């Protein structure tokens, strides 16, 4: 147990599974039917922040395990690390891409092969940055998998560097952030449209790097006397940047600094959860932790569930209550029913996927773990 902390310094932390579910739920809210209430609709539009929370948690949790391995054995096994990432991500990811591509659900029109190849080579975020979103909304959110897989290539290097020299780690992180700002200034000056900055990993590493840094400095952060003042200040500044400087898809100079806000708010949330059982206990509650455990499936299937509902809802409800494209619901009662329906279907899909597709690979993954992770 780390001083000033409510959680152990290594191993499985149920509350972080709960925080994963929070990250998914924010993304789900962002992609869901837009509400008839203007204020809530604006809030909904900014819940893309859930992706940043996912990124930060991935950087934190994976780095945490790598640091333990490096300190205990003197090295990081790239082979075991790579196999763990493959066994966690690839089975469901490739099943989704290949099955639905084969069934014709993905309408890539004239650009089928470039889009398809970008998904199977984990370069879809780069392709989308300069060619726009694929005409395949069911899988377009999976650009995040490409971004994470690219970051995973450098993550062991960052973790190993942090063990050898934290000053060198800070220097490398600062250099990357400087390069990212240069990319963003160029994109803004050249009017490169959305989603270029949002999906291009070299131009937006804040959340992932913040997760790594929080794992590197975890003990110091949790033992710091003024941590709650720092958490409060970080939250206030980040909320202002995130909600009051401009929208994700709007052009403007706010794009240069918007992602410092999203990464800062994600970091404040993780810092707070790690610091007190008042937050970690409810997030670690078994039903919430389970939803976090299946959050990868929730994320992969949520857009599919929404399109199934888009097909079903006009047959169940009065079409006059649903907009022409089926995504902006004008009747609050219809919105609530549709939201519950889509969420329930998503949970069913994810639970079945976890039990019958992912779990066998996760059991195999435990053979390559240095310390015990989450239970399968």
Secondary structure, DSSP 8 states (H G I E B T S, - for coil): --TT-SS-SSS--HHHHHHHHHHHHHHHHHHS-B-S-HHHHHHHHTTTHHHHHHHHHHHHHHHHHHHHHHHHHSS--HHHHHHHHHHHHHHHHHHHHHHHHHTT----GGGHHHHHHHHHTT-HHHHHHHH---S-HHHHTTHHHHHHHHHHHHHHHHHHHHHH-HHHHHHHHHHHHHHHHHHHHHHHHTT--TTHHHH-GGG--HHHHHHHHHHHTHHHHHH-TTHHHHHHHHHHHHHHHHHHS--TTS-SGGGGTHHHHHHHHHHHHHHHHHH-HHHHHHHTSHHHHHHHHTHHHHHHHHHHHHHHHHHHHHHHS-GGGB-TTSSBB-SHHHHHHHHHHHHHHHHHHHHHHIIIIIHHHHHHHGGG-SS--S--
